[in-house]
Amino acid sequence: MTSSRPQLKWLWISLLVVALDQVSKQIAESMLTPHQAVNLLPFFDWYLTYNTGAAFSFLADAGGWQRWFFTLVAIVISVIIVQWIRKLPQDETVTAISLSLILGGAIGNLIDRLYLGHVIDYIQVWLGSYPWPAFNIADAAISVGAVMLLLSSFSGFGSTRTE
C-alpha cells in the first residue's frame, strides 16, 4: 500500500536535525566558556555565544519582544513547510529533503527560543581575518536546505520528473 502523502517520509530528517542540534548545543554549553574561542583550525573555532535575535543577530538588542516575534514566525513557517511537504508530488524528493532540513533547523532554534529566550550558537568560521557570525547545526541545516531548494527550483536539480 502506497502512502497518499509519500513525501512526509522525509520528516525523519527534521527529527534528526533537531536531535543533533539540541545534543550539540548541550555539549557546547557544558564544555565551552561563553565568548572564549577554542581554535581548532586557522579558519574554525568553537565559540559559545547566545543570540536573542535572528540570523546575524538581527534585532538582538530590541528589548525582548523579538523573542516572541521570532517564535511566532518559526511556528507559522513550520506549519507552512509541513503542509508544503505534504502536498509535494512523489517525484519532488529534493524539495522534500530541502524543506525537511529547513524545518528541522527552524524547530531546533525554536526550542532554544521557547525554553531559554535565546539561541545557542557555538560554531565560528573565519573568512580570512573576518569572523563569520557564530552559528549552530540548526542554522547550517536551514542554510543547506535553502541552497538545495534554490538549486532545485532554478535548475531542476535532483528532480526525477520526466518531461
Backbone as JSON Lines, residues from 0, in Angstrom:
{"i":0,"aa":"M","n":[0.84,-1.19,0.0],"ca":[0.0,0.0,0.0],"c":[0.88,1.25,0.0]}
{"i":1,"aa":"T","n":[0.66,2.14,-0.92],"ca":[1.44,3.36,-1.05],"c":[0.76,4.48,-0.28]}
{"i":2,"aa":"S","n":[1.56,5.26,0.44],"ca":[1.04,6.38,1.21],"c":[0.54,7.46,0.26]}
{"i":3,"aa":"S","n":[-0.57,8.09,0.62],"ca":[-1.08,9.19,-0.2],"c":[-0.27,10.46,0.05]}
{"i":4,"aa":"R","n":[0.59,10.45,1.05],"ca":[1.47,11.58,1.37],"c":[2.91,11.08,1.43]}
{"i":5,"aa":"P","n":[3.44,10.63,0.28],"ca":[4.75,9.96,0.29],"c":[5.91,10.84,0.77]}
{"i":6,"aa":"Q","n":[5.81,12.15,0.59],"ca":[6.94,13.0,0.94],"c":[7.06,13.23,2.45]}
{"i":7,"aa":"L","n":[6.02,12.92,3.21],"ca":[6.12,13.05,4.66],"c":[7.15,12.09,5.24]}
{"i":8,"aa":"K","n":[7.52,11.07,4.47],"ca":[8.53,10.12,4.94],"c":[9.87,10.81,5.19]}
{"i":9,"aa":"W","n":[10.1,11.97,4.6],"ca":[11.36,12.68,4.76],"c":[11.43,13.5,6.05]}
{"i":10,"aa":"L","n":[10.35,13.53,6.81],"ca":[10.37,14.29,8.07],"c":[11.33,13.71,9.1]}
{"i":11,"aa":"W","n":[11.8,12.47,8.88],"ca":[12.81,11.92,9.78],"c":[14.07,12.79,9.74]}
{"i":12,"aa":"I","n":[14.32,13.44,8.62],"ca":[15.48,14.33,8.52],"c":[15.31,15.5,9.48]}
{"i":13,"aa":"S","n":[14.1,16.04,9.57],"ca":[13.83,17.12,10.52],"c":[14.08,16.67,11.94]}
{"i":14,"aa":"L","n":[13.61,15.48,12.28],"ca":[13.82,14.95,13.63],"c":[15.3,14.75,13.92]}
{"i":15,"aa":"L","n":[16.05,14.27,12.95],"ca":[17.49,14.08,13.12],"c":[18.19,15.42,13.33]}
{"i":16,"aa":"V","n":[17.84,16.42,12.54],"ca":[18.43,17.75,12.7],"c":[18.14,18.3,14.09]}
{"i":17,"aa":"V","n":[16.9,18.19,14.54],"ca":[16.53,18.69,15.87],"c":[17.34,17.97,16.94]}
{"i":18,"aa":"A","n":[17.43,16.65,16.85],"ca":[18.17,15.87,17.86],"c":[19.65,16.25,17.87]}
{"i":19,"aa":"L","n":[20.29,16.27,16.69],"ca":[21.71,16.63,16.62],"c":[21.95,18.05,17.12]}
{"i":20,"aa":"D","n":[21.06,18.95,16.74],"ca":[21.18,20.34,17.14],"c":[21.09,20.48,18.66]}
{"i":21,"aa":"Q","n":[20.09,19.88,19.26],"ca":[19.9,20.03,20.7],"c":[21.01,19.35,21.51]}
{"i":22,"aa":"V","n":[21.43,18.18,21.08],"ca":[22.52,17.48,21.77],"c":[23.82,18.28,21.65]}
{"i":23,"aa":"S","n":[24.12,18.77,20.45],"ca":[25.37,19.53,20.26],"c":[25.36,20.82,21.06]}
{"i":24,"aa":"K","n":[24.21,21.46,21.2],"ca":[24.13,22.69,21.99],"c":[24.37,22.4,23.46]}
{"i":25,"aa":"Q","n":[23.85,21.28,23.95],"ca":[24.08,20.91,25.35],"c":[25.56,20.62,25.59]}
{"i":26,"aa":"I","n":[26.18,19.94,24.65],"ca":[27.62,19.65,24.76],"c":[28.41,20.95,24.75]}
{"i":27,"aa":"A","n":[28.08,21.84,23.81],"ca":[28.79,23.12,23.72],"c":[28.66,23.9,25.02]}
{"i":28,"aa":"E","n":[27.46,23.95,25.58],"ca":[27.27,24.7,26.83],"c":[28.03,24.08,28.0]}
{"i":29,"aa":"S","n":[28.13,22.77,28.01],"ca":[28.81,22.12,29.13],"c":[30.34,22.18,29.01]}
{"i":30,"aa":"M","n":[30.86,22.36,27.8],"ca":[32.31,22.3,27.61],"c":[32.97,23.64,27.26]}
{"i":31,"aa":"L","n":[32.18,24.62,26.88],"ca":[32.77,25.89,26.44],"c":[32.4,27.02,27.39]}
{"i":32,"aa":"T","n":[33.26,28.02,27.43],"ca":[33.0,29.23,28.19],"c":[32.52,30.29,27.21]}
{"i":33,"aa":"P","n":[31.42,30.97,27.53],"ca":[30.91,31.98,26.59],"c":[31.99,33.0,26.18]}
{"i":34,"aa":"H","n":[32.02,33.27,24.91],"ca":[32.87,34.3,24.3],"c":[34.36,34.03,24.43]}
{"i":35,"aa":"Q","n":[34.75,32.77,24.62],"ca":[36.16,32.4,24.62],"c":[36.37,31.37,23.51]}
{"i":36,"aa":"A","n":[37.06,31.79,22.47],"ca":[37.26,30.93,21.31],"c":[38.21,29.78,21.64]}
{"i":37,"aa":"V","n":[37.86,28.61,21.11],"ca":[38.73,27.45,21.15],"c":[39.09,27.17,19.69]}
{"i":38,"aa":"N","n":[40.32,27.53,19.34],"ca":[40.74,27.41,17.94],"c":[41.05,25.97,17.59]}
{"i":39,"aa":"L","n":[40.42,25.47,16.53],"ca":[40.67,24.11,16.05],"c":[41.49,24.12,14.78]}
{"i":40,"aa":"L","n":[41.19,25.04,13.9],"ca":[41.89,25.2,12.62],"c":[42.05,26.7,12.38]}
{"i":41,"aa":"P","n":[42.91,27.11,11.47],"ca":[43.07,28.55,11.23],"c":[41.77,29.26,10.84]}
{"i":42,"aa":"F","n":[40.8,28.51,10.35],"ca":[39.55,29.12,9.89],"c":[38.33,28.64,10.67]}
{"i":43,"aa":"F","n":[38.54,27.95,11.81],"ca":[37.42,27.34,12.52],"c":[37.65,27.35,14.02]}
{"i":44,"aa":"D","n":[36.67,27.9,14.75],"ca":[36.7,27.93,16.22],"c":[35.4,27.37,16.79]}
{"i":45,"aa":"W","n":[35.51,26.84,18.0],"ca":[34.32,26.66,18.83],"c":[34.19,27.98,19.58]}
{"i":46,"aa":"Y","n":[33.02,28.57,19.57],"ca":[32.85,29.89,20.18],"c":[31.41,30.0,20.69]}
{"i":47,"aa":"L","n":[31.22,29.78,21.97],"ca":[29.88,29.78,22.56],"c":[29.37,31.2,22.74]}
{"i":48,"aa":"T","n":[28.19,31.43,22.2],"ca":[27.55,32.73,22.35],"c":[26.04,32.53,22.31]}
{"i":49,"aa":"Y","n":[25.3,33.53,22.73],"ca":[23.85,33.44,22.78],"c":[23.25,34.54,21.93]}
{"i":50,"aa":"N","n":[22.32,34.18,21.07],"ca":[21.72,35.11,20.13],"c":[20.25,35.31,20.48]}
{"i":51,"aa":"T","n":[19.89,36.52,20.89],"ca":[18.49,36.83,21.19],"c":[17.75,37.33,19.95]}
{"i":52,"aa":"G","n":[18.48,37.51,18.86],"ca":[17.87,37.98,17.62],"c":[17.67,36.84,16.64]}
{"i":53,"aa":"A","n":[17.69,37.21,15.38],"ca":[17.56,36.22,14.3],"c":[18.92,36.08,13.63]}
{"i":54,"aa":"A","n":[18.94,35.65,12.38],"ca":[20.18,35.47,11.65],"c":[21.05,36.72,11.74]}
{"i":55,"aa":"F","n":[22.36,36.51,11.95],"ca":[23.33,37.59,12.06],"c":[22.98,38.56,13.2]}
{"i":56,"aa":"S","n":[22.3,38.05,14.23],"ca":[21.9,38.81,15.43],"c":[20.93,39.96,15.1]}
{"i":57,"aa":"F","n":[20.2,39.83,14.02],"ca":[19.21,40.83,13.63],"c":[18.21,41.02,14.77]}
{"i":58,"aa":"L","n":[18.04,42.24,15.22],"ca":[17.14,42.64,16.31],"c":[17.55,42.08,17.67]}
{"i":59,"aa":"A","n":[18.8,41.7,17.84],"ca":[19.25,41.12,19.11],"c":[19.08,42.08,20.28]}
{"i":60,"aa":"D","n":[19.18,43.37,20.03],"ca":[19.07,44.36,21.11],"c":[17.72,45.07,21.12]}
{"i":61,"aa":"A","n":[16.69,44.4,20.66],"ca":[15.38,45.04,20.5],"c":[14.57,45.13,21.8]}
{"i":62,"aa":"G","n":[15.04,44.58,22.89],"ca":[14.35,44.77,24.15],"c":[13.52,43.59,24.63]}
{"i":63,"aa":"G","n":[13.48,42.5,23.92],"ca":[12.78,41.3,24.39],"c":[11.58,40.88,23.57]}
{"i":64,"aa":"W","n":[10.91,41.81,22.95],"ca":[9.72,41.46,22.17],"c":[10.07,40.54,21.01]}
{"i":65,"aa":"Q","n":[11.32,40.61,20.51],"ca":[11.73,39.83,19.35],"c":[11.7,38.33,19.64]}
{"i":66,"aa":"R","n":[11.86,37.94,20.91],"ca":[11.79,36.52,21.26],"c":[10.45,35.94,20.81]}
{"i":67,"aa":"W","n":[9.38,36.64,21.15],"ca":[8.04,36.14,20.83],"c":[7.7,36.31,19.36]}
{"i":68,"aa":"F","n":[8.22,37.37,18.76],"ca":[8.03,37.57,17.32],"c":[8.68,36.44,16.54]}
{"i":69,"aa":"F","n":[9.95,36.14,16.83],"ca":[10.65,35.07,16.1],"c":[10.08,33.69,16.43]}
{"i":70,"aa":"T","n":[9.54,33.53,17.64],"ca":[8.87,32.28,18.0],"c":[7.64,32.09,17.12]}
{"i":71,"aa":"L","n":[6.83,33.13,17.01],"ca":[5.63,33.06,16.18],"c":[5.99,32.82,14.71]}
{"i":72,"aa":"V","n":[7.0,33.52,14.21],"ca":[7.42,33.33,12.83],"c":[7.85,31.89,12.6]}
{"i":73,"aa":"A","n":[8.64,31.32,13.52],"ca":[9.11,29.94,13.36],"c":[7.96,28.95,13.38]}
{"i":74,"aa":"I","n":[6.97,29.18,14.22],"ca":[5.81,28.29,14.28],"c":[5.02,28.36,12.98]}
{"i":75,"aa":"V","n":[4.75,29.56,12.5],"ca":[4.0,29.73,11.25],"c":[4.76,29.1,10.08]}
{"i":76,"aa":"I","n":[6.05,29.38,9.99],"ca":[6.85,28.8,8.9],"c":[6.87,27.29,8.99]}
{"i":77,"aa":"S","n":[6.97,26.74,10.19],"ca":[6.99,25.29,10.35],"c":[5.69,24.65,9.87]}
{"i":78,"aa":"V","n":[4.57,25.26,10.19],"ca":[3.27,24.74,9.74],"c":[3.19,24.81,8.22]}
{"i":79,"aa":"I","n":[3.62,25.92,7.66],"ca":[3.59,26.08,6.19],"c":[4.48,25.02,5.53]}
{"i":80,"aa":"I","n":[5.66,24.8,6.08],"ca":[6.58,23.82,5.49],"c":[6.0,22.41,5.55]}
{"i":81,"aa":"V","n":[5.41,22.04,6.66],"ca":[4.81,20.69,6.76],"c":[3.7,20.54,5.72]}
{"i":82,"aa":"Q","n":[2.88,21.56,5.56],"ca":[1.81,21.5,4.56],"c":[2.38,21.43,3.14]}
{"i":83,"aa":"W","n":[3.44,22.17,2.91],"ca":[4.1,22.16,1.6],"c":[4.64,20.76,1.3]}
{"i":84,"aa":"I","n":[5.35,20.18,2.27],"ca":[5.88,18.82,2.09],"c":[4.73,17.84,1.84]}
{"i":85,"aa":"R","n":[3.69,17.97,2.6],"ca":[2.53,17.07,2.49],"c":[1.92,17.08,1.09]}
{"i":86,"aa":"K","n":[1.97,18.22,0.44],"ca":[1.34,18.36,-0.88],"c":[2.29,18.11,-2.05]}
{"i":87,"aa":"L","n":[3.56,17.86,-1.76],"ca":[4.52,17.66,-2.85],"c":[4.24,16.38,-3.63]}
{"i":88,"aa":"P","n":[4.42,16.44,-4.93],"ca":[4.33,15.2,-5.73],"c":[5.49,14.26,-5.36]}
{"i":89,"aa":"Q","n":[5.29,13.01,-5.61],"ca":[6.27,12.0,-5.23],"c":[7.63,12.21,-5.89]}
{"i":90,"aa":"D","n":[7.67,12.81,-7.06],"ca":[8.94,12.98,-7.78],"c":[9.74,14.2,-7.32]}
{"i":91,"aa":"E","n":[9.28,14.93,-6.33],"ca":[9.99,16.11,-5.85],"c":[10.73,15.81,-4.54]}
{"i":92,"aa":"T","n":[11.58,14.8,-4.62],"ca":[12.31,14.34,-3.45],"c":[13.29,15.38,-2.92]}
{"i":93,"aa":"V","n":[14.03,16.04,-3.81],"ca":[15.0,17.04,-3.36],"c":[14.29,18.19,-2.65]}
{"i":94,"aa":"T","n":[13.15,18.59,-3.16],"ca":[12.39,19.65,-2.5],"c":[11.95,19.2,-1.11]}
{"i":95,"aa":"A","n":[11.48,17.96,-0.99],"ca":[11.05,17.43,0.31],"c":[12.21,17.38,1.29]}
{"i":96,"aa":"I","n":[13.37,16.95,0.83],"ca":[14.55,16.88,1.7],"c":[14.99,18.28,2.1]}
{"i":97,"aa":"S","n":[15.0,19.21,1.14],"ca":[15.37,20.6,1.43],"c":[14.46,21.19,2.49]}
{"i":98,"aa":"L","n":[13.17,21.03,2.31],"ca":[12.2,21.57,3.26],"c":[12.32,20.89,4.63]}
{"i":99,"aa":"S","n":[12.64,19.61,4.64],"ca":[12.82,18.89,5.91],"c":[14.03,19.42,6.67]}
{"i":100,"aa":"L","n":[15.1,19.76,5.96],"ca":[16.27,20.37,6.6],"c":[15.91,21.73,7.2]}
{"i":101,"aa":"I","n":[15.21,22.54,6.42],"ca":[14.8,23.87,6.9],"c":[13.88,23.74,8.11]}
{"i":102,"aa":"L","n":[12.94,22.81,8.04],"ca":[12.02,22.58,9.16],"c":[12.76,22.16,10.41]}
{"i":103,"aa":"G","n":[13.68,21.22,10.28],"ca":[14.45,20.76,11.44],"c":[15.24,21.89,12.08]}
{"i":104,"aa":"G","n":[15.86,22.72,11.24],"ca":[16.6,23.87,11.76],"c":[15.7,24.87,12.46]}
{"i":105,"aa":"A","n":[14.56,25.14,11.85],"ca":[13.61,26.09,12.46],"c":[13.14,25.59,13.82]}
{"i":106,"aa":"I","n":[12.84,24.31,13.91],"ca":[12.37,23.75,15.18],"c":[13.5,23.71,16.21]}
{"i":107,"aa":"G","n":[14.72,23.38,15.77],"ca":[15.85,23.37,16.7],"c":[16.05,24.72,17.36]}
{"i":108,"aa":"N","n":[16.03,25.79,16.58],"ca":[16.18,27.12,17.14],"c":[14.93,27.58,17.9]}
{"i":109,"aa":"L","n":[13.77,27.12,17.47],"ca":[12.53,27.44,18.18],"c":[12.56,26.89,19.61]}
{"i":110,"aa":"I","n":[13.05,25.69,19.76],"ca":[13.15,25.08,21.09],"c":[14.0,25.96,22.01]}
{"i":111,"aa":"D","n":[15.15,26.41,21.51],"ca":[16.0,27.3,22.31],"c":[15.25,28.58,22.7]}
{"i":112,"aa":"R","n":[14.62,29.18,21.71],"ca":[13.93,30.44,21.94],"c":[12.82,30.3,22.99]}
{"i":113,"aa":"L","n":[12.06,29.2,22.88],"ca":[10.96,28.97,23.83],"c":[11.46,28.72,25.25]}
{"i":114,"aa":"Y","n":[12.46,27.86,25.39],"ca":[12.9,27.45,26.72],"c":[13.98,28.34,27.32]}
{"i":115,"aa":"L","n":[14.79,28.98,26.48],"ca":[15.91,29.76,27.0],"c":[15.79,31.26,26.75]}
{"i":116,"aa":"G","n":[14.99,31.64,25.76],"ca":[14.87,33.05,25.41],"c":[15.95,33.51,24.46]}
{"i":117,"aa":"H","n":[16.81,32.61,24.04],"ca":[17.88,32.92,23.1],"c":[18.28,31.62,22.38]}
{"i":118,"aa":"V","n":[19.05,31.78,21.33],"ca":[19.55,30.62,20.57],"c":[21.02,30.43,20.92]}
{"i":119,"aa":"I","n":[21.39,29.18,21.16],"ca":[22.78,28.85,21.47],"c":[23.54,28.67,20.15]}
{"i":120,"aa":"D","n":[24.59,29.45,19.98],"ca":[25.47,29.33,18.81],"c":[26.86,28.97,19.32]}
{"i":121,"aa":"Y","n":[27.6,28.19,18.54],"ca":[28.9,27.73,19.03],"c":[29.91,27.42,17.92]}
{"i":122,"aa":"I","n":[29.55,27.59,16.68],"ca":[30.47,27.33,15.57],"c":[30.84,28.66,14.95]}
{"i":123,"aa":"Q","n":[32.15,28.9,14.81],"ca":[32.57,30.13,14.16],"c":[33.59,29.81,13.07]}
{"i":124,"aa":"V","n":[33.32,30.32,11.9],"ca":[34.19,30.14,10.75],"c":[34.78,31.51,10.41]}
{"i":125,"aa":"W","n":[36.05,31.5,10.03],"ca":[36.73,32.74,9.66],"c":[36.87,32.82,8.15]}
{"i":126,"aa":"L","n":[36.58,33.97,7.6],"ca":[36.79,34.26,6.18],"c":[38.0,35.19,6.12]}
{"i":127,"aa":"G","n":[39.17,34.6,6.01],"ca":[40.41,35.39,6.12],"c":[40.54,35.87,7.55]}
{"i":128,"aa":"S","n":[40.58,37.18,7.74],"ca":[40.69,37.73,9.09],"c":[39.34,38.19,9.64]}
{"i":129,"aa":"Y","n":[38.26,37.83,8.95],"ca":[36.93,38.24,9.37],"c":[36.12,37.05,9.88]}
{"i":130,"aa":"P","n":[35.6,37.16,11.12],"ca":[34.79,36.05,11.63],"c":[33.37,36.09,11.06]}
{"i":131,"aa":"W","n":[32.91,34.94,10.6],"ca":[31.5,34.81,10.21],"c":[30.72,34.74,11.52]}
{"i":132,"aa":"P","n":[29.53,35.31,11.59],"ca":[28.77,35.21,12.84],"c":[28.61,33.76,13.28]}
{"i":133,"aa":"A","n":[28.73,33.54,14.59],"ca":[28.62,32.19,15.14],"c":[27.25,31.6,14.78]}
{"i":134,"aa":"F","n":[27.25,30.28,14.59],"ca":[26.01,29.59,14.22],"c":[25.99,28.22,14.86]}
{"i":135,"aa":"N","n":[25.0,27.41,14.52],"ca":[24.82,26.08,15.1],"c":[24.35,25.11,14.02]}
{"i":136,"aa":"I","n":[24.09,23.87,14.4],"ca":[23.64,22.85,13.43],"c":[22.29,23.23,12.82]}
{"i":137,"aa":"A","n":[21.39,23.81,13.6],"ca":[20.08,24.22,13.07],"c":[20.27,25.26,11.96]}
{"i":138,"aa":"D","n":[21.13,26.23,12.22],"ca":[21.4,27.27,11.21],"c":[22.0,26.66,9.94]}
{"i":139,"aa":"A","n":[22.93,25.72,10.14],"ca":[23.56,25.06,8.98],"c":[22.53,24.28,8.18]}
{"i":140,"aa":"A","n":[21.61,23.59,8.86],"ca":[20.57,22.82,8.16],"c":[19.65,23.75,7.37]}
{"i":141,"aa":"I","n":[19.3,24.88,7.96],"ca":[18.46,25.86,7.25],"c":[19.19,26.36,6.0]}
{"i":142,"aa":"S","n":[20.46,26.68,6.14],"ca":[21.24,27.2,5.01],"c":[21.39,26.16,3.9]}
{"i":143,"aa":"V","n":[21.75,24.94,4.27],"ca":[21.9,23.87,3.27],"c":[20.56,23.6,2.59]}
{"i":144,"aa":"G","n":[19.49,23.54,3.39],"ca":[18.16,23.31,2.83],"c":[17.75,24.42,1.87]}
{"i":145,"aa":"A","n":[18.04,25.66,2.24],"ca":[17.67,26.8,1.38],"c":[18.45,26.77,0.06]}
{"i":146,"aa":"V","n":[19.75,26.45,0.12],"ca":[20.54,26.36,-1.1],"c":[20.03,25.23,-1.99]}
{"i":147,"aa":"M","n":[19.75,24.07,-1.39],"ca":[19.2,22.95,-2.17],"c":[17.87,23.33,-2.81]}
{"i":148,"aa":"L","n":[17.02,24.02,-2.06],"ca":[15.72,24.43,-2.57],"c":[15.88,25.39,-3.75]}
{"i":149,"aa":"L","n":[16.79,26.34,-3.62],"ca":[17.03,27.28,-4.72],"c":[17.58,26.55,-5.94]}
{"i":150,"aa":"L","n":[18.56,25.68,-5.74],"ca":[19.12,24.94,-6.86],"c":[18.05,24.11,-7.56]}
{"i":151,"aa":"S","n":[17.22,23.45,-6.78],"ca":[16.2,22.59,-7.38],"c":[15.13,23.4,-8.11]}
{"i":152,"aa":"S","n":[14.84,24.6,-7.62],"ca":[13.8,25.4,-8.26],"c":[14.29,26.05,-9.55]}
{"i":153,"aa":"F","n":[15.58,26.38,-9.62],"ca":[16.11,27.04,-10.8],"c":[16.59,26.08,-11.87]}
{"i":154,"aa":"S","n":[17.09,24.95,-11.47],"ca":[17.75,24.09,-12.45],"c":[17.13,22.7,-12.59]}
{"i":155,"aa":"G","n":[16.14,22.38,-11.79],"ca":[15.61,21.04,-11.83],"c":[16.54,20.06,-11.14]}
{"i":156,"aa":"F","n":[17.53,20.59,-10.39],"ca":[18.5,19.77,-9.65],"c":[17.78,18.74,-8.79]}
{"i":157,"aa":"G","n":[18.08,17.49,-9.03],"ca":[17.54,16.42,-8.19],"c":[16.13,15.99,-8.53]}
{"i":158,"aa":"S","n":[15.52,16.57,-9.52],"ca":[14.16,16.19,-9.87],"c":[14.17,14.86,-10.61]}
{"i":159,"aa":"T","n":[13.21,14.04,-10.3],"ca":[13.08,12.77,-11.01],"c":[12.01,12.83,-12.06]}
{"i":160,"aa":"R","n":[11.53,14.04,-12.32],"ca":[10.48,14.24,-13.32],"c":[10.99,13.98,-14.72]}
{"i":161,"aa":"T","n":[10.18,13.36,-15.51],"ca":[10.5,13.19,-16.93],"c":[9.47,13.97,-17.73]}
{"i":162,"aa":"E","n":[9.96,14.88,-18.52],"ca":[9.03,15.74,-19.26],"c":[9.26,15.58,-20.74]}
